[in-house]
Amino acid sequence: MGNMFKLAAILFLVGGIAAGSLAFFNSFTKPAIEKLKAETETKAREYVLSGLVPEDKISSVIYEKDSLEIQKGSYEYFYKVKENETALNHIAYIFLAKGSGFSGVIETMVCTDSQFKINRIKVLKHTETPGLGAEAQTIKYGDEEPFFETWFKGKNSLKVVVEKDDSNSPDKVQSLTGATITTRAICKSINAYTELVKKNIENSVPVVYVGDADTVVSYDHEKAMAQQDSIRKANAQVTEGGGK
């Protein structure tokens, strides 16, 4: 009995040391991992936007960060893109679409124009089978981008579909050889997230960003304008009254 308590105490001590060590090293590695992830996503946004905006102007476009409610109480970000600060209209929408593939979650950075036509996509993360689903990131010799990603250019992001599922669709794409599940997951995730973006755009009001883009303050533009108009009228009445 004494040996059992002794072994239990040793296991408890070893487990505590291991947990403490993991927490200690995580405190150092987590910021670096998050920084690398942010840099990767920034480069991906510029990549998927290229072609829609001249290369020499990509670094100066305005990204308006907004949120999507994926599930009740669960939010993710997307970006509404303007060519410059004085532009009135958005030229693109960029979002990270997530869907379940054959072996896990696939994350795809997507850029559409204002009519939701796909400009470019970039598969950022997956755990698909090498030689099959993993071909989504393969760049063939002589090419500058993965052949799979080029299939999505110009397709309607709301309707892009695997050819096997709808061979008559003008927005169909081929499936990767032996990896229809992977291709279908990417198509469906793009459809789903585009629907959320479209809904947000249709229901949105202008947004003001205070500080960095992570702090968002939204307001009702029409209400604000009505209040300003009311103040102007009140000031005019005061001025007229003072002149009598």
N, C-alpha and C positions, 0 to 999 in steps of 0.2 A: 504493500500500500504506500509505504514511504517513497519507494522508487517511482511510483506513478505520479505522486505530487511533485517529486523532483524533476521528472521529465516534463511535466506540464508547465512547471515554473520556467524551465529552460526554453521550451517552445514559446512561451509567452514573452520571455525576454528577447529571444531572437526575432520574433514577429514584431515586437515594439521597435527594436533597433532598425529592422528592415523598413518599417513604415516611416520611421523618423528620417531615415536616409533618403527615401524616395521623396518625402515632402521637402527636405532640404534642397536636393538637387532640382526638384521641380520648380522651386522658387527662383532658381537661376535660369533654367532652360525655357520656362513658359514664356517670359517676355521675348526671348529670342525667336521662339517658334511663332508667336503671334506677329512679330515684326516681319519675319520671312513670309508668312501667309499674306499679310497686308501688301507687301512688295510684289508678291506673285500675282495677286488679284489686280493690283494697279497696272502691271505690265499686260495682263490679260485684257483689261478694259481698253487699253490703248491698241492692242492687237486687233480685237474684234471691231473697233471703231475705224481702223485704217481702211482706206478706200472710200468711205463715206465722207470723210473729212481729209483734206490735203495733208500730207505727212508733216509739212512744216507748220501746220496749225493745230495738230493734235494736242500738243503740250499746253495750248492756250485756251482750249474749250472749257466751258463751264459745266461742272457736274453738280446737278441738284439732287441731293440725297433724300430719298423718301422711303417710306416703309410699306410692307405688304403683310397683311395678316394671313399667315399660312394656315394656322389653326387657331381656335379661340385662345387668345392670350399669348400666342406664339408669333413673333414678327421677324421678318428678314428685310434687308435693304435692297433697293434698286436705284438706278440713276436715270434722271431725265437730263438729256444733254442739249446745251445751247452752244452755238458756234462762237459766241462772244457775249460780253456783259450787256450789250445793247440789243441783242437779238430778242424778238418777241416770241418766237415759236421754238419748240423743241425739234431738233433734227433727228434725235435717236433716243432709244431706251435701252439700257443695259442692265441685265439681271443674271443672277446665278441660279440656274435651274437644277433641281435635285430630284433624282428618281432612283428606284431600286432596280438594279441590273441583275445579272445572273449570280454574281458573287457578293454583291454589296451595293452601297450607294454610289451613284455616278453624279459628279458635279460638273456642269457645263456652263461656261460663261457665254452669254448670248447677247448679240447686238442686233436690234431691228431699226428700221427707219420709222418715221412717224406714222406710216401706214401698216406697221407690223410685218414688213417684208424683212427676212433675215439678211443682214449684211455679212456677218461672219459668226462662227461659233468657235469655242476653244474648250476641249475636254480637259479639265484641270485635275480631276481626281477619280480614280476607279480602282477596283480590285478584281477586274475581269481576267479571264483565262488568257495567259500568254499564247499568242498565235491565233487567237479567236477574238474575243471582245477587246483585248488589249490593242488590237490593230487600229482602234479608234484614234490612237495617238501616233501611229506610225507614219513617218515621212519617207517616201520612196526616193531612191537615188535620182538626183537631178531635180527633184521638186523642192519647193520652199516651204510648204505647209502640208500637214497630213491630208492625204487624198480623201479620207472620210469626211473631213470638215468641209471640203469644197462642195460636196453634194448638197449641202444645205443652203448655199448661197441663192438668194432670190426667192426662196420658198416662203409661203405665208406661215408665219410662226404659230398662228392659231389652228392651222390645218395640216401642217407637215405630218406625213404618215409614211410608214414602211410600205414599200411597193407590194409586198405579199398581202397586206391588209386592205389595200385599195389600189389596184393596178391602173384604174382610170383617172385617179386624182392628178391634177397638174402640179400638186405639191408633194408628190411621192419621192422617196429616196430609196436607193438600194439598201439592202441589209448587208452588213459585214458577213463574209462567208463563214457559215457555221455559228454565227452570233446574232441571230435575229432578235433574241431577247434583249441583248445590249442595245441594238439599234432602236428597237421599239421603246425601251425605257427612256432613251434620250429624246425621242420624238414626243412621247407622252409628257415628259417633264417640261419640255419646251411649250407644248400646248397649254398645260396647266398653269405654268407661271405667267405666260402671256395673257391668259384670261384674267389673272389677278392684277397684272399691270394695267390692262385695258379698263378693268372695273375701277381701279384707283384713279386713272386719268379722267374717266367720265364723271367721277364723283368728287374730284379734288377741287380745292380752292387754292389760291396762291399761297406760297410758303415763304416765310422769312427765316433766314438762318442767323442765329446769334452765336458769336464765337466760332468754334469749329463746326463742321457739318454734322457732328453727332448730337448737337443740341438743336432741336427743331421746335420752332414756334409757328403754328399755323393760325391763320385768321380768316374771317369771312370778309372778302374784298368788297362785296356789295354793301354789307352792313357798315363797313368802315367808311366807304364813300358817302353813304347816306348821312352818317354822323358828321362828316366834314362839311357836307352841304348844309346841314342844319346849323352848324357853328357859323358858317359864312353868312347865312341869312340873319342869325341872331346878331352878329357883329354889324351887319349892314343896318339893322333896325336901331341899334344903339347909336351908330354914327348919325343916322337921320334924325333921331330924337335929340341928340346933342346940338344939332345945327339949327334947331327951331328956337 
